[in-house]
């Protein structure tokens, strides 16, 4: 017997019993982004490698260690996208969406990073991304935070997450602050772990984001970037905070929040939870005003956020338990050739009248007992039974599967009212 082929480690199948959680999240996302006037964009999952080297930074962990990069038959270096923002910017530039105009965009799909798989962190993972282009004020920063707050509230997660915000200032601010920070870190060099020593020269701000418990005391006493902001960045941040206060959005200013990608500037934010262990960030974003120019476009202010669907699913399970699969409303049993012919027509008629009705018509024959077992296993609220006798008399037998109510026979014309009652109690 041939050896069975398994899925790739860290790239997981999404089974029918799990898909309802994903659909729940995706449906709420579509409703929320539509309420703010954002439009969907879809990008390919494979891009030129140079796109991510120029946007994320060649000395980041993602580019150095985690990207799935390969050479195609033409000798071009291609990469499975490790994040969505760079792809979104590339697509918007390529198709002229940014020239003398503003854009509000969102996307959803798989990303790829070669990491050690663990709960909430996989090699193929799925992200929701929301990006706004052409707005340079803190009002759009506030809008995106409001949107993310509304989305999490719609999912029932608001009580289980905390908003953290910070400002990274301008590029010039960070250059000056970098010298101050590196001098401080060199004074405490003996406390730095191997990863931080490597980042000391390439990306010292990322050291502030270290989760190493032995370094936390030293990190807490490090000079804070928020204390070295230029006037424009400080005004931007103060105005954002005032907008959040006015809207009643609770937040914590975290001076060590720096985000993991090089293109962020000014506002950065994260929604974090203590319910998922080490993978506590479920939604994060900020401004990336220099990225469009960095990728060859005209200077364009930009801001956005991304949320990991797997982590949202994990958090939903943690706080509200399993949601279960998509529940069937009606199961139609048919006994005999005449009943099967009439039953299929009845099923189509009901689907025409009730577009949201989830109705399974029995296929594959089987005894009445076998069909009843299938009906019960489907989770349907009611079973409709159609045999030769029912067809002759123009009636349908209705059996309640989840309620203690008497089985009844009803005329076909009376059936829609009963189906309507079932849908109202969903």
N, C-alpha and C positions, 0 to 999 in steps of 0.2 A: 504494500500500500504506500502511495506517495506521501511524503511528509506534508502535514498541513501547514499552510502559510499563515503566519500571524501578522497582526498589525505592527507597525514600527513603534518601538518604545517611546512613550511620551506623545504619541499621536493616536488619539482615542476615537472609537466609534461612538456615535450618539444614537442610543437605542430608542425605540418607540416609547418605552415607559418614561424616558428622561426628556423627551422632546417637548412635553407640555410646559416645563419650566422655562425652556429656551423661548418658546412661542410667547409665553406670558411676558417675559422681559422684552422681547422684540416688539410685541404689539404695543406695550406701554411706551417704548422708545419712539415708535412712529407717531403716536398720538402727541407726545410731548414736543418733539422737534417740529411737527407741523404747527403746533400752537404758537411757536416762536418764528415761523416763516422760514425754516431751514429746508433746503432741497437736497435730495439724495444724489450722490455721485458714486460710481462703481469703478474701481481701478483693477488692473491685472495683478495677480499675486507674484509675478516675476518681473523684476526690473533690472536695468543695468546696474552692476555693482557700484559703479562710480557715484550713483545717486546717493547711496547710503554712506559712502566714505566722505563725501562732501557735506552731507547734512548732519549726520550723527557725530562724525569725527573719527579719524583713523585710530586715535589712541584710546577709544572707549572699549569696554569689555564686549559690547555688542559686535563691533566690527572686528576686533582682534580675535575673539574666541567663539562667538555664538552664531554667526551668520551661516546659512546654508548657501554656499557659493560654488558654482561649477562653470565649466567652460562648454559652450555649445558647439555645434559642428562647424560654425563659422569662425570659431576662435574667440567669440565675445565672452566676457566674464559676466555672468548673470547671477542674481541672488533672489531667493525667495524672500519676500518682504518681511523684515523683522518688526516693523511698525508702520502705521498708516499715514502719518503727517507728511513725510517726504514724498510719498506717492501722490497724495492729494495735491501738494504744491506743484509737483511736476505736471500732473494732468491739467490743473488750472492754468499754468503757464503755457503749456503746449497748445491748448485750445482757446487761448485768448480771453480767459474768464476774468483776468485781473486788471486788464488795461483800462484805466479811467473808470472803474466801477467797483462796487462792493459786492461781496459774495458771502452768503451763509450756506454752508455745506455740511452734510453728514454722510457717514458711510458705516458699513458693518461687514466683517468678514474675517477670514483666518490670517494669522501672522505666524512666523516661524523663527524660533531661536533654539540653538543646540545647547540646552542646559540640562542639569540633572533633574529629571522629572520628580516632582513632589506635589503635594496637595496645593491646588491653586496656581501651579506653575508647570506648564507643559511645553513640549517642543512644537506642537501645533496648538495654538491657542486662538481665541476669537475675541476681537475687540470691537467696541462701538467707538466711533470717532466723530467729533463735532468741531468744525473749524469756521472761523469768521475772518474775512480778509478785507482790508481797506478802512478799518476803524482804528484810530490811534488813541482814543481816549479810554479812560477807565470804565466808561459806561458799558462797553461790550464785555469787558472782564466780568463786571457785575452780572450782566445778562447771562453769561455762560454759567456762572456759579448759581444764579437763580434757577436756570434750566436743570442743572445737575441736581440741585436740591429738590426740585419738583419731581424729577424722574425717580429719585430714591424714595421720596415720599409716596409716589404712586405704587412703588413696589412694596411698601410697608416696611422700609428699612431705616427710616429717619431716626428712630430711637436708638439704633445700633451703630451709628456712624458719627464721626466728629470731623468737622471741617478745619483744616490747618492751612494757613496762608503765610506768605512771605514775599519779599521783593528782592530780586537779584540786581536791580538797578540797571544802568546803561552799561554798554561794553567798556567804556572808559572807566566807569566806577569799578567794574570787576577787575580790570587790569591793575588799578591802583590798590584795590583791596587784596588782590592775589599776592602782591609783594609783602603786605602786612601779615597775611595769613601764613605764607611760607616761612617768614622769619620766626613766627610764633611756633609753628610745627617743628622747625629745625631745633628750636630750644628744647622741645619735648620729643626728640627723635627716638629716644630709647623706648617710648611708650607706643610707638606706631607699629602695627602689625605689617606683615609682608605685603599685603594688598595696598595698604596706605602708603608704604614706602615707595611702591611703584607709581602710585598716583601723585606723589609729592611733586614730581617734575612735570607730569603730563596734565593732570586735572585735580589740583589740590582741593578745590571746593567740594568734590565728591567725598573727601575724607570726613567732612562734617555730617554726611549721611550714613556713616558707618554704624552698624548694629553691634559691633564688638563691645560687650559689656565692660571690658577692661579699659576701654578708651573713652567711656562716656564722661568721666570727670574732667579729663583734659579737653574734650570737645566742648563741654558746657562753659568752660572758662576761656575759650578761644575768642578772639575779636569777632564781633558780629557785623556782617555785611550791612544789615539794616541800620547800623549806627554810622555807616560811611556813605550813605546814599547821596547822590547829587540832588539839587533842589527840585529838578523836574520829576525825577523818580519818586522822591519823597512826597511831592504834591499828588502824583498819580496814585500812590499807595494810600495816602490819607483819604483821598476822595473815594477810592474803592471801599475802604473801611467804613466811611460815612454812609455809603449806599447800602452796604450790608446791614449796618445798624438800623437804618431807616426801614429796611424790609423785614427786620426781625430775624435775620439769619445769624445764628450763633457761630462763632469761630474762635480759633486760638491762633495767635501769631507765633509761629515756630521759626526762630532765626536760623535753625540748622536745616531747614527744608530747602534743598537745592535742585531736586529733580536729577534724573540720570542722563539726560541728553544735552549736548553742548549748545543747542540752538535756542534754549530758553533765555529770556531776559525780562526784567521788571516782574510783573505778577507771576507767582507760581502758587498752586494750591493742590491739596490732596484731601480726599475723603477717606478716612481710615477707620478701622474697626478692631476691637480686641477679641473678636469671636473666631478668627481664622489663624491664630498663631503668627508665624513669621510673615505670612503673606497678608498683611493687614491693610495694604492700600488697595481699594477697590475702584477708585476713580481719581484721575489726576490730570492736571493740565497747567496752562499758563500762556504767557505771551511769547511769540517767536518772531519778533519784528524784523530780524536780519536774515531769516531763512530764504525768502524769495530772492533777495539780492545775492545771497551766498550760492544759489543754484542758477544764477545767470539772468535773473529777472530785474525789473526796476524795484527800487526800495518800496516795500509794501508792508504796512503794519498788519499783524496777524495774531490771533489768539484762539485757543481751542482746548479741548480735553478729550481723554479717552477712558473707557471703562472696560474691564475684562469681564466677559460674559461668564466664564467658568467660575470666577470668584463671586460674582453676583449670585449664581446658582448655588454655590456652596453656602453663602451667607443666608440665602432664602431657606435652605434646608436646616441650617443651624438654628434659625429663630422661629421657623414656622413648621418644620417637619416636611415630610415628603408630600408633594402636591398630587402625585399620582398621574397616570396617563390621561389622555383626552377621553372623557366619558361619552359613551354612546347613549343617545336618547331612546331610540327605538330599535328593536330587533324584530324582523319580519320572518315568521315561520311559514313554510308552504309545503303542503302534502299533496302530491299528485300532479299530473301534467297540466290539467286545467288550472289548478291553483297556482302553479309556477308561472304560467303565462299571464294570468290575471294579477298575480302578486307583483311581478316586475313592473307592470303598467301602473299599479297602485303606488309602488315605491317612487317611481318617477314623478307621478302627480303630486305626491306629498313633498318631494324635494323642490318642485316648481313653486309650490305654495309657501314653503318655509325654507328659505335659502340657508338659514343657520342650523337647520335640523341635521343631527348626526344619526343617520339611519343605516343599519346593516341589513341587507336582504340575504337570507340564507342561500349559499351556493354549495354545490357538491352533494345535494340530496341528503339522505340520512333519515333515520326513523324519527318519529315525533320526540321520543325521549332524548335522542342524540342532539336534535335541534334545540331542545329546551336547555340542555347542558351548555350549548354554545351561547345561547341567549343570556343565560345567567353569568357565564364567564365574561361576556362582553361588557358587563357593568351597566347594561341598558336599564332604564327606568321602567319601561313597559315592553311587553311582547305583543305583537299582532299576529294572530293565528288565522291562516287561510287554508281551508280544505275544500274538497269538492262540495260538501254540504253548504259551506259559507258562500261559495261562488254561486250556487244555484239560487240561494235566498237573497243574495246581494247584501250580505252582512260581513262583518269582521269580528272575530273574537278578540277581546282586549284583556290581557292579563297583567296585573301590576306585579312587578318583580321586587320592588323595594318597599312597598307599602302594604299594610294589611287591609286591602280593599277587595271587595267581591269582584270576581271575574265577570265580564259582561259582554253581550253581543250588541253591536251597534250597526246602524245603517252606514253605508259608505259615506253618505253626505253629512253625517253627524261626526265623522271622525276628525276633521280639521279642528273643530272646537276643543276636542279632548287633547289633541296634539298641542294646541296653543296653550292649554293649561299646564302641560308637562314642561314646555319651554319657559313659562313664566316662573316656575319653581326651581329653575337651574341655579 
